[in-house]
Amino acid sequence: MAARQAVDAYEHGCSVLQGTPSVPRLTLACLPSLASMVFTPLVAQLVDAPLEIRCVADHSAPIVQQLLSGEVQVGFLLKRPVVTGLQTEVLW
């Protein structure tokens, strides 16, 4: 009985660890035309941060959808579209 509980606990621990990233993930998105201007300095500033950083270049509509779904945490767009559910700030 104790052996079965130990195996169950081990298997549960393995499944929990597989679903949990070891460090927080930050996904950034911007327009392809802005990618080098946005990603290069931003990633340089975050290089030592305990984060898994992912960079995505796409068009405005897919970026907005990814922000709304939670796939992307930070997006950089032009013309600042007003979208319910998104916090926006003017940077330039």
C-alpha positions, 0 to 999 in steps of 0.5 A: 500500500505504501509503495502504491502511494509513493508511486502515485505521489511521484506520478502526480509530482511529475505531471504537475512539473510538466505543466508548470514552467520553471520560470515565468514566461513573458511573450512580447508581440509587435508589428514586423516593421517595429520588431528590431526597434522594440525587441532588441533594446527590450530583450537587452534590458531583460537578458538577466531577468529570471524570465523565459522571453518569447518574441512574436512579430505579427499584424495588429489583428492577430496581436490583439487576439493573442493579447485577449486570449492571454497568449501574449502579455505585452503587445506594441501596435501603431494607431492604438486601437481601442479594444475592450479588455485591454490596457493601452498606453502611448509610448511615443 
